[in-house]
Amino acid sequence: MLLAHRVAAALVGFVLVVGLAACGAGDSGEGVDADKLVVYSGRQEQLVGPLIERFERSTGIDVSVRYGNTAQLAAQLLEEGDRTNVDVYFAQDGGALGALAKAGRLEVLPEPVLTRVPARFRADDGRWVGTSGRARVIVYDPKQVAEADVPDSVFDLVDPKWKGKVGISPSNASFEAFVTAIRVLRGDEAARQWLRGMKANDVQTFDNNVLVLNAAEDGQIALGLINHYYWYEQVAEEGLDKVPARLKFLPGGDPGALINVAGVGVLRGSDRAEAAQRFVDFLLSAEAQRFFADETKEYPLVPGTPPPTGVPALEKLQSPEIDLSDLDTLERTLGMIEEAGLT
């Protein structure tokens, strides 16, 4: 795929939508009911649809949701600008929310809402708040690698001893956010060299995290980079004895230990600001936080809600210190991944 097309697909949004808007043939918020609370969700319907239905039942507020790719929805909201009829943006990652906040498209949330979540999981300027968290981990095949021999850093994966034995999903949004974190924490050159080193070390590429997990279970790879909840979801469904792969949470603030968040923001100028705020409140409620822990196996971010069964406590993870809003420079990351030959 050409770099220009890849970047456009991820950041500029749907060509058809932009083209229709330019011709005056399309409306902002196409496909949603503007008489209801309008939510753009970068989270999949199968994951959060039941939770949004709970919100409707508990509040009596009708919601019209458009589901899609987080980056593409953010790009469309930037394109729509003040014309948008969208009230709430429910994003898969902090970087997309950061892009909208920096463009002045999100309202500042009330202080009592923001302070329900630890500072590192919300915007410094108060324009978005995290709703659930996920940790990057290394999944490994214990038949090929002893736990003690699993690397402590993603930078060790370029060692020739791992040649052809590591799996990644370079087109996955979480992988792209992780590479962006390397850029923010260590600089562009460090990220570029790591990507090139992975390519030179014959890294195995897959379309998504589930396939990386499956490859580790089948012995196709020895190590893989995924989010923690894929493994925990499978264990919950099949039982630990049926899932041969194991996880390692990386120590020492390594970029491979990044904790990213799903989060939410209210669009500036919303005509349904009160209902939008109730939606944000609901996502931080005990009911919703338990939903994330029990159903999606993500970390609840409001203190006091237990994490999923068997998952290390959030405060015990040695994640890097990073402003998640700074993960908004995705275009440069996509260029590096493309230039390294990984897509």
PLY file of the C-alpha trace (Angstrom):
ply
format ascii 1.0
element vertex 343
property float x
property float y
property float z
element edge 342
property int vertex1
property int vertex2
end_header
0.00 0.00 0.00
1.36 3.41 -0.84
2.30 5.58 2.13
0.06 8.43 1.06
-2.94 6.12 0.83
-2.17 4.50 4.19
-1.92 7.82 5.98
-5.04 9.12 4.30
-6.98 6.02 5.24
-6.02 6.32 8.89
-6.04 10.04 9.48
-7.91 11.97 6.86
-11.02 9.86 7.12
-13.30 8.32 4.58
-12.72 9.77 1.14
-16.38 9.32 0.27
-17.55 11.30 3.30
-15.13 14.14 2.65
-16.05 14.20 -1.02
-19.76 14.34 -0.29
-19.27 17.13 2.22
-17.30 19.14 -0.34
-20.10 18.71 -2.86
-22.81 19.60 -0.33
-24.34 16.16 -0.73
-23.59 14.78 2.72
-24.54 15.83 6.24
-22.27 15.75 9.25
-23.09 12.80 11.49
-24.35 10.82 8.52
-26.20 7.69 9.61
-27.18 8.96 13.06
-30.43 10.36 14.46
-29.78 13.99 15.41
-32.88 13.99 17.64
-31.06 11.66 20.04
-27.78 11.92 21.93
-25.25 11.35 19.12
-22.17 9.32 19.98
-19.25 8.53 17.69
-17.67 5.34 19.03
-14.26 4.00 18.07
-15.02 1.09 20.36
-16.63 -1.91 18.69
-20.37 -2.40 18.99
-19.95 -5.96 20.21
-17.89 -4.66 23.13
-19.77 -1.56 24.27
-23.19 -1.82 22.63
-24.65 -3.63 25.67
-23.21 -0.96 27.97
-24.78 1.86 25.96
-28.11 0.03 26.13
-27.76 -0.04 29.92
-27.23 3.73 29.87
-30.42 4.20 27.87
-32.43 2.03 30.26
-31.09 3.69 33.40
-31.42 7.31 32.22
-34.23 7.26 29.65
-31.92 9.07 27.23
-32.03 7.72 23.68
-28.65 7.32 22.00
-27.75 7.16 18.32
-24.32 5.63 17.81
-22.02 5.57 14.83
-19.34 2.90 15.21
-16.08 3.06 13.29
-12.30 3.27 13.35
-11.13 5.60 16.12
-8.69 7.58 13.95
-11.13 7.87 11.06
-13.93 9.12 13.32
-11.58 11.67 14.87
-10.58 12.83 11.39
-14.22 13.20 10.41
-14.98 15.25 13.53
-12.07 17.54 12.65
-13.44 17.82 9.11
-16.97 18.60 10.34
-15.76 21.21 12.81
-18.54 23.42 14.14
-21.01 21.84 11.70
-21.04 18.56 13.59
-24.17 17.32 15.34
-22.13 14.84 17.37
-22.28 15.20 21.16
-19.85 12.60 22.47
-16.67 10.99 21.16
-15.95 7.58 22.74
-12.46 6.66 21.58
-10.29 3.57 21.62
-7.15 5.47 22.62
-5.90 8.66 24.20
-4.06 9.83 21.10
-7.22 10.37 19.07
-8.80 12.28 21.95
-5.63 14.32 22.26
-5.86 15.31 18.60
-9.40 16.64 19.06
-8.49 18.40 22.30
-5.53 20.15 20.71
-7.78 21.29 17.87
-10.18 22.83 20.40
-13.03 20.48 19.54
-13.70 19.18 23.07
-15.25 20.88 26.08
-13.50 20.99 29.46
-15.09 18.40 31.72
-16.20 19.24 35.28
-13.48 18.85 37.91
-15.50 16.35 40.02
-15.69 14.09 36.95
-12.01 14.36 36.09
-10.76 13.67 39.59
-12.55 10.32 39.72
-9.75 8.97 37.52
-5.99 9.17 38.31
-4.27 12.11 36.60
-2.18 9.97 34.25
-5.35 8.57 32.67
-6.96 11.89 31.77
-6.05 15.00 29.81
-3.96 17.65 31.54
-6.28 20.28 30.09
-9.39 18.44 31.33
-10.89 17.86 27.87
-11.13 14.08 28.03
-11.10 11.33 30.63
-10.12 7.67 30.45
-12.81 5.06 30.98
-10.84 1.78 30.92
-7.23 0.73 30.48
-5.21 -1.94 28.73
-1.60 -2.96 29.14
0.84 -3.98 26.43
2.43 -7.34 27.19
4.58 -10.05 25.68
2.75 -13.31 25.03
5.03 -16.33 24.87
5.06 -20.04 24.16
6.46 -21.74 27.31
7.44 -24.77 25.24
9.96 -22.60 23.40
10.86 -19.98 26.01
11.17 -20.30 29.77
9.53 -17.46 31.70
12.93 -16.30 32.99
14.22 -15.99 29.42
11.42 -13.77 28.11
12.99 -10.35 27.39
12.49 -7.50 29.87
12.36 -4.92 27.07
10.92 -4.69 23.58
14.31 -3.40 22.47
15.73 -6.87 23.17
13.50 -8.36 20.47
15.92 -7.27 17.75
18.53 -9.69 19.14
19.42 -12.29 16.45
18.45 -15.11 18.81
14.82 -14.10 18.25
15.12 -14.04 14.46
11.85 -15.21 12.91
10.38 -15.99 16.34
8.50 -12.77 17.19
5.00 -11.79 16.08
3.37 -8.35 15.80
0.29 -6.79 14.23
1.68 -3.61 12.62
-1.69 -2.43 11.30
-3.34 -2.67 14.74
-4.16 0.65 16.42
-2.66 -0.46 19.73
0.63 -1.38 18.06
0.67 1.99 16.30
0.04 3.76 19.62
2.85 1.75 21.21
5.31 2.78 18.46
4.17 6.37 18.94
4.99 5.95 22.64
8.53 4.88 21.70
8.80 8.08 19.66
7.54 10.22 22.54
9.69 8.50 25.17
12.91 7.76 23.26
12.74 9.91 20.14
11.97 9.34 16.47
15.36 7.85 15.65
15.04 5.19 18.36
11.61 4.20 17.04
12.89 4.13 13.45
15.85 1.94 14.37
13.67 -0.44 16.39
11.24 -0.91 13.49
14.08 -1.49 11.05
15.69 -3.91 13.48
12.48 -5.88 13.80
12.17 -6.10 10.02
15.78 -7.22 9.70
15.17 -9.84 12.38
12.40 -11.40 10.25
9.54 -10.41 12.54
6.31 -12.26 11.71
3.34 -10.00 10.94
-0.35 -10.73 11.53
-3.58 -8.87 10.82
-4.65 -8.56 14.46
-3.74 -9.33 18.07
-5.87 -12.46 18.21
-3.83 -14.02 15.42
-0.61 -13.14 17.26
-1.99 -14.86 20.37
-3.04 -17.90 18.35
0.39 -18.11 16.73
2.05 -18.23 20.15
-0.38 -20.93 21.27
0.31 -23.00 18.17
4.09 -22.67 18.47
4.32 -20.69 15.24
6.14 -17.94 17.15
7.93 -17.87 20.49
7.02 -14.32 21.46
4.38 -11.78 20.47
3.28 -8.24 21.30
-0.42 -7.87 22.22
-2.77 -6.21 24.73
-3.34 -8.11 27.96
-7.10 -8.58 27.66
-7.01 -10.87 24.62
-5.36 -13.58 26.68
-7.61 -13.04 29.69
-10.76 -13.16 27.54
-9.65 -16.48 26.09
-8.84 -17.89 29.52
-12.28 -16.81 30.77
-13.96 -18.54 27.83
-11.89 -21.74 27.62
-10.11 -22.18 30.96
-6.43 -21.75 31.78
-5.63 -25.38 30.97
-6.85 -24.86 27.39
-4.69 -21.76 26.75
-1.05 -22.88 26.44
0.48 -19.41 25.96
1.47 -17.20 28.89
1.96 -13.46 29.45
4.76 -11.26 30.72
4.13 -7.72 31.96
7.35 -5.83 31.27
9.24 -4.08 34.09
11.16 -0.85 34.40
8.91 1.57 32.55
9.72 0.00 29.20
7.63 1.31 26.25
6.43 -2.28 25.86
4.61 -1.85 29.18
2.51 1.05 27.90
-0.91 1.39 29.49
-3.26 3.07 27.05
-6.88 3.94 27.66
-10.23 4.09 26.03
-11.71 7.46 26.85
-14.48 9.95 26.26
-14.94 13.63 25.53
-17.87 15.99 24.94
-17.86 17.89 21.65
-17.65 21.66 21.91
-20.97 23.36 21.27
-23.09 20.25 21.84
-26.82 21.03 21.91
-27.28 18.15 24.37
-24.47 18.99 26.77
-26.37 17.84 29.86
-27.19 14.45 28.36
-23.62 14.17 27.06
-22.30 14.80 30.55
-24.58 12.12 31.95
-23.11 9.70 29.40
-19.60 10.53 30.62
-20.75 10.13 34.24
-22.24 6.73 33.43
-19.00 5.43 31.88
-17.27 6.23 35.16
-20.03 4.72 37.31
-19.51 1.58 39.37
-21.79 -0.32 36.99
-19.81 0.61 33.88
-16.43 0.10 35.55
-17.49 -3.40 36.61
-18.64 -4.02 33.03
-15.17 -3.23 31.68
-13.56 -5.52 34.23
-16.01 -8.41 33.85
-16.95 -8.27 30.16
-13.99 -6.79 28.26
-11.28 -7.77 30.79
-9.89 -4.25 30.75
-8.67 -2.29 33.73
-11.34 -0.15 35.42
-9.83 3.29 36.03
-11.98 4.54 38.91
-10.29 3.45 42.15
-12.21 0.90 44.16
-13.36 -1.30 41.27
-11.49 -4.64 41.29
-9.59 -5.55 38.10
-10.46 -8.67 36.11
-9.80 -11.91 37.95
-6.13 -12.86 37.84
-4.91 -9.60 36.29
-2.10 -7.79 38.18
-3.29 -4.69 40.01
-2.90 -1.55 37.91
-0.77 0.20 40.51
1.73 -2.68 40.48
2.45 -2.39 36.76
5.67 -0.59 35.82
4.32 1.40 32.90
6.23 4.33 31.37
5.47 7.90 32.42
3.75 9.49 29.42
1.03 12.01 28.60
-1.40 9.88 26.61
-2.59 12.96 24.71
0.88 13.06 23.13
0.08 9.84 21.24
-1.80 11.97 18.69
1.06 12.16 16.14
-0.05 8.99 14.38
0.75 10.14 10.86
4.50 10.17 11.53
4.28 6.74 13.17
2.45 5.25 10.19
5.14 6.64 7.93
7.88 4.94 9.94
6.08 1.60 9.99
5.59 1.82 6.24
9.18 2.85 5.57
10.44 -0.07 7.64
8.58 -2.44 5.34
6.26 -3.81 7.98
3.00 -3.11 6.12
0 1
1 2
2 3
3 4
4 5
5 6
6 7
7 8
8 9
9 10
10 11
11 12
12 13
13 14
14 15
15 16
16 17
17 18
18 19
19 20
20 21
21 22
22 23
23 24
24 25
25 26
26 27
27 28
28 29
29 30
30 31
31 32
32 33
33 34
34 35
35 36
36 37
37 38
38 39
39 40
40 41
41 42
42 43
43 44
44 45
45 46
46 47
47 48
48 49
49 50
50 51
51 52
52 53
53 54
54 55
55 56
56 57
57 58
58 59
59 60
60 61
61 62
62 63
63 64
64 65
65 66
66 67
67 68
68 69
69 70
70 71
71 72
72 73
73 74
74 75
75 76
76 77
77 78
78 79
79 80
80 81
81 82
82 83
83 84
84 85
85 86
86 87
87 88
88 89
89 90
90 91
91 92
92 93
93 94
94 95
95 96
96 97
97 98
98 99
99 100
100 101
101 102
102 103
103 104
104 105
105 106
106 107
107 108
108 109
109 110
110 111
111 112
112 113
113 114
114 115
115 116
116 117
117 118
118 119
119 120
120 121
121 122
122 123
123 124
124 125
125 126
126 127
127 128
128 129
129 130
130 131
131 132
132 133
133 134
134 135
135 136
136 137
137 138
138 139
139 140
140 141
141 142
142 143
143 144
144 145
145 146
146 147
147 148
148 149
149 150
150 151
151 152
152 153
153 154
154 155
155 156
156 157
157 158
158 159
159 160
160 161
161 162
162 163
163 164
164 165
165 166
166 167
167 168
168 169
169 170
170 171
171 172
172 173
173 174
174 175
175 176
176 177
177 178
178 179
179 180
180 181
181 182
182 183
183 184
184 185
185 186
186 187
187 188
188 189
189 190
190 191
191 192
192 193
193 194
194 195
195 196
196 197
197 198
198 199
199 200
200 201
201 202
202 203
203 204
204 205
205 206
206 207
207 208
208 209
209 210
210 211
211 212
212 213
213 214
214 215
215 216
216 217
217 218
218 219
219 220
220 221
221 222
222 223
223 224
224 225
225 226
226 227
227 228
228 229
229 230
230 231
231 232
232 233
233 234
234 235
235 236
236 237
237 238
238 239
239 240
240 241
241 242
242 243
243 244
244 245
245 246
246 247
247 248
248 249
249 250
250 251
251 252
252 253
253 254
254 255
255 256
256 257
257 258
258 259
259 260
260 261
261 262
262 263
263 264
264 265
265 266
266 267
267 268
268 269
269 270
270 271
271 272
272 273
273 274
274 275
275 276
276 277
277 278
278 279
279 280
280 281
281 282
282 283
283 284
284 285
285 286
286 287
287 288
288 289
289 290
290 291
291 292
292 293
293 294
294 295
295 296
296 297
297 298
298 299
299 300
300 301
301 302
302 303
303 304
304 305
305 306
306 307
307 308
308 309
309 310
310 311
311 312
312 313
313 314
314 315
315 316
316 317
317 318
318 319
319 320
320 321
321 322
322 323
323 324
324 325
325 326
326 327
327 328
328 329
329 330
330 331
331 332
332 333
333 334
334 335
335 336
336 337
337 338
338 339
339 340
340 341
341 342
